Amino acid sequence: QKEVEQNSGPLSVPEGAIASLNCTYSDRGSQSFFWYRQYSGKSPELIMSIYSNGDKEDGRFTAQLNKASQYVSLLIRDSQPSDSATYLCAAISGAGSYQLTFGKGTKLSVIP
Amino acid sequence: GAVVSQHPSWVICKSGTSVKIECRSLDFQATTMFWYRQFPKQSLMLMATSNEGSKATYEQGVEKDKFLINHASLTLSTLTVTSAHPEDSSFYICSLPRPGKHGYTFGSGTRLTVV
């Protein structure tokens, strides 16, 4: 059973702080990892994708991948109230697979 | 990137009736589309993979006779919830691969309420 695990939260951070979201995955063959943001009642939207060990930065967002530890994280710098949402971690397994497996999501609240 | 149109956005139906949800790819031809279901405070669960011109592939535990999927063209996949019951009330979302990239683009979702 391929699983993606996330702390459900809620995670509360003050406006302007760094929000740190974590995710672990069970399938060592997973190659591609994604962070989606989902506002209440809406469908997910892609925030970041990462495929190689290390950090990937895009604006206020930084994704980190450690395949040895089977760990993915998302850092949000200068958090804004508009960042308040549920963040879903997702993974695609090894070669030949194209199905996304989602974690249950971490609810983030940014307090003004 | 891929643009996906999903209709309706929300629907309320009586128990025992059927509901059809449409998912359209507006800017490229999609041979594969995915249908997800999300219950409140739960994650997205893959229901089935829709394949153009062939039968859909259903995940374990998903009744293929209850959730009918038709992918008759490269731009349209439909999910029909047959003989809907209150326990089928959920948020149904389609998605399709993003051309030339990994990850998927999601439709706007359909909130189904069966009363």
HADDOCK unambig.tbl for C-alpha pairs under 7 A between the chains (distance, minus, plus):
assign (segid A and resid 42 and name CA) (segid B and resid 108 and name CA) 6.53 0.50 0.50
assign (segid A and resid 42 and name CA) (segid B and resid 109 and name CA) 6.87 0.50 0.50
assign (segid A and resid 43 and name CA) (segid B and resid 106 and name CA) 6.54 0.50 0.50
assign (segid A and resid 43 and name CA) (segid B and resid 107 and name CA) 6.80 0.50 0.50
assign (segid A and resid 43 and name CA) (segid B and resid 108 and name CA) 5.31 0.50 0.50
assign (segid A and resid 43 and name CA) (segid B and resid 109 and name CA) 5.76 0.50 0.50
assign (segid A and resid 44 and name CA) (segid B and resid 106 and name CA) 6.60 0.50 0.50
assign (segid A and resid 102 and name CA) (segid B and resid 43 and name CA) 6.62 0.50 0.50
assign (segid A and resid 102 and name CA) (segid B and resid 44 and name CA) 6.40 0.50 0.50
assign (segid A and resid 103 and name CA) (segid B and resid 43 and name CA) 6.33 0.50 0.50
assign (segid A and resid 104 and name CA) (segid B and resid 42 and name CA) 5.86 0.50 0.50
assign (segid A and resid 104 and name CA) (segid B and resid 43 and name CA) 4.27 0.50 0.50
assign (segid A and resid 105 and name CA) (segid B and resid 43 and name CA) 6.45 0.50 0.50
